[in-house]
Amino acid sequence: GCQRDSNDRVARRVAKRTMSALFDFQSFLCVVLLVICTCTYIRDRAPAVLNTREGFRGVFWKASRIGERMSPWVSLGCIAMGIKILFW
């Protein structure tokens, strides 16, 4: 009855608050943009750190390449994400 409906609503609210960034598209985009920007910065300051192109560290090398080659688009994405987070 009424108690069960109330418990279901509470459970849904708790599940919504504890969602991972992988399941919330806006948070996922924010994480991807931050990884790209961070890897690009690290590669600019210490290129030897992101020299490996294979394995797990290769993902970060690829992110830094995306940041280097598509920097105007990445910066526009960061600006748009910042505005969205601040005002919506």
C-alpha positions as CSV (number, residue, x, y, z in Angstrom):
1,G,0.0,0.0,0.0
2,C,1.0,3.5,0.9
3,Q,4.1,2.4,2.9
4,R,5.5,0.4,0.0
5,D,5.0,3.3,-2.5
6,S,6.8,5.6,-0.1
7,N,9.7,3.2,0.3
8,D,10.0,2.8,-3.5
9,R,10.2,6.6,-3.9
10,V,12.9,6.9,-1.3
11,A,14.9,4.0,-2.9
12,R,14.6,5.7,-6.3
13,R,15.9,9.0,-4.9
14,V,18.8,7.3,-3.2
15,A,19.7,5.4,-6.4
16,K,19.5,8.7,-8.4
17,R,21.9,10.4,-6.0
18,T,24.5,7.6,-6.0
19,M,24.6,7.2,-9.8
20,S,28.0,6.7,-11.3
21,A,29.4,9.1,-13.9
22,L,29.2,6.3,-16.4
23,F,25.4,6.3,-16.2
24,D,24.8,10.0,-16.2
25,F,25.6,11.4,-19.7
26,Q,26.4,14.9,-18.5
27,S,28.8,13.6,-15.9
28,F,30.4,11.2,-18.3
29,L,31.1,14.0,-20.8
30,C,32.5,16.1,-18.0
31,V,34.9,13.3,-17.0
32,V,36.0,12.7,-20.6
33,L,36.7,16.4,-21.2
34,L,38.7,16.6,-17.9
35,V,40.7,13.5,-18.8
36,I,41.5,15.0,-22.3
37,C,42.5,18.4,-20.9
38,T,44.6,16.8,-18.1
39,C,46.4,14.5,-20.4
40,T,47.1,17.2,-22.9
41,Y,48.5,19.4,-20.1
42,I,50.7,16.6,-18.7
43,R,52.0,15.8,-22.1
44,D,52.9,19.5,-22.7
45,R,54.8,19.7,-19.3
46,A,56.3,16.2,-19.1
47,P,56.2,14.4,-22.5
48,A,58.0,11.3,-21.2
49,V,55.2,10.5,-18.9
50,L,52.7,9.8,-21.7
51,N,55.2,8.2,-24.2
52,T,53.6,4.7,-24.1
53,R,51.1,4.1,-26.9
54,E,50.0,0.6,-25.8
55,G,48.2,-0.8,-22.9
56,F,46.3,1.1,-20.2
57,R,48.6,4.2,-20.4
58,G,48.0,4.2,-24.2
59,V,44.4,5.5,-23.4
60,F,45.9,8.6,-21.8
61,W,48.3,9.0,-24.7
62,K,45.4,8.9,-27.1
63,A,43.5,11.4,-24.9
64,S,46.4,13.8,-25.1
65,R,46.6,13.5,-28.9
66,I,42.8,14.3,-29.1
67,G,43.5,17.4,-26.9
68,E,46.4,18.5,-29.1
69,R,44.7,18.0,-32.5
70,M,41.2,19.1,-31.6
71,S,42.0,21.8,-29.0
72,P,39.5,24.4,-30.3
73,W,36.7,21.9,-30.2
74,V,37.8,20.6,-26.8
75,S,38.0,24.1,-25.4
76,L,34.5,24.9,-26.7
77,G,33.3,21.7,-25.1
78,C,34.8,22.7,-21.8
79,I,33.3,26.2,-22.0
80,A,29.9,24.7,-22.9
81,M,30.1,22.2,-20.0
82,G,31.1,24.9,-17.6
83,I,28.2,27.1,-18.5
84,K,25.8,24.2,-18.3
85,I,27.1,23.2,-14.9
86,L,27.0,26.7,-13.6
87,F,23.6,27.8,-14.9
88,W,21.5,24.6,-15.2
